[in-house]
């Protein structure tokens, strides 16, 4: 069985609902065990457990959340000898355009190294049903790709 880890941070609201939709989509794949975890509760052991990752963050001051950055700070150097080379995807609940959060996550994860397998889902402004569907599809596609050995 493959393992998919969704690591996210939220103060509630939009990004929480996005995370739940990503998890719902991923959980439909019976061949993949999916965990949804807060960034502060995640560490190196979780990365080593995972076969694929999805990160989620609100856009804070044009950047990722402090909690997700903290996760990267705590795991980057300890993960270095493992050369993880895992597939990852990203979702961002944005107030501006989300580009700063996306850019900085993409820059940091190259060092693990992780490889992007989907375009980020960035929701600017209010969250609608179409956005939740995109999040669910992101989770489902990642889980299906792991189950089929595509990633």
N, C-alpha and C positions, 0 to 999 in steps of 0.2 A: 504494500500500500504506500502511495505517495503522500507527502505532507505539505500542506500549504499554510503559511503563516501570514496573517493580516495584522500588521503592526500600525497602530494609529494613535493620534491624540486629538482630543476635542474638548472644548469647554461646554459641549452640549450642542443642541440645535442641528444645523445643516450638516456638519461633518460627521456627527454621530449617526444621522439618518443615512448618509452616504455609506458609512462603514457597515451598517446593518444590511443595506442593500447588496453591497459587495459580498458580504458573508452569506446572505441568502442565496445568491447566485452560485457561489462556490460550493455551498453545502448540497447542491443538487447532484453533484458528481459522487456517486457511491464508491468509486475507487480511490478517492482522495480524502484523507482526514484533514479537516480545516480547523484552525484555531484563530479566534479573534482576540487580540490582546492589546492592552494599552501600552504605549511606548515606555512609560515608567516601570511597567511590570515585565518588560522583556529584556533579554540579555543574550550573551554568547551561546549558552546552552540551547536557547530557542533557535538561533541561527543555524546551529549545527544539526538540529532536529529537522529543519525545513529542507524541502526540495524546491520550493518556490516561495516568493515573497510578494506581498502587496503592501505598500506603504500608503498611509492616509494622513493628511494634515490640513488644518486651516491655514490660510495665508495670514500671517501676522507681520504687519509692517513691511510687506513685500518680501517676506521670507517664510520658511517653514516654521512650525511651532517650536518653542523652546524644548518641549518634551521630546519631539522627534530628534532634534539636534542633540539633546542629551543622550538619547539611545545611540546615535552614531558616535558620539564622543566616547561613550563607555565601551563600545564593541569594536571600533575600528582597528585599533592596534592588537587587541587580543585575537581578532579574527584573521589578522594578516597571515600567519603561518598556514592557515587552512586553505587559502586561495579558493574561496567558496564557489565562484563562478556559477552562481544561481540566477535563474530568470527572475525578473521583478517587473512590477507594474506600480502605478501611482495614481492616487486620486487626491484632488485639492478642492476644498471649499474656499473660494476666493471672494474677497471684497473688492479688489482692484482687478487685475487681469490674471493673476496666478503665475505669471512668467518667472518672477524671482524665486518663488518656492520651488517650481519645477526645475529651474536652472541649477539651483544649489543642491537639491537632492540628486539630480543627475550627475553633478560634478563629484559629489562625495562618494556615491556608490560605485563609481568606476574603480576606486581604490581597493575595494574588497576582494576581488572584482565581482560585480553583479552585471547582468546584461538585460537591457530593456527589451521586453517582448511585446509591448503594447504601447500605444500612444496614451499619455495621461488623460484621465477624465478630469477636466477643470470646470467647476460650476461657479460662474460669476453671478453674484446677486442672489435672487430668490431661487430656492430649490423647487423644481417641478417634477411631475410624474415622468416626463421624458428623461430628466437627469437621473432619477432613481433607476429607471430602466437601463440607462447606460452603465450605471454602477453595477447593477445585477449582471449585465452582460459581461462586464470586465471580470468579475469574480468567476462567472461560469466559464468564460473562455480560458482563463488561467488554469482553472481546475481541469478542464477538458484537455488542455494541452499537456498538463502533467500526466494525466491518466493515459493518454495516447503515446506518451514518450516523445512528443514534439519538442518539448523544451528540455 
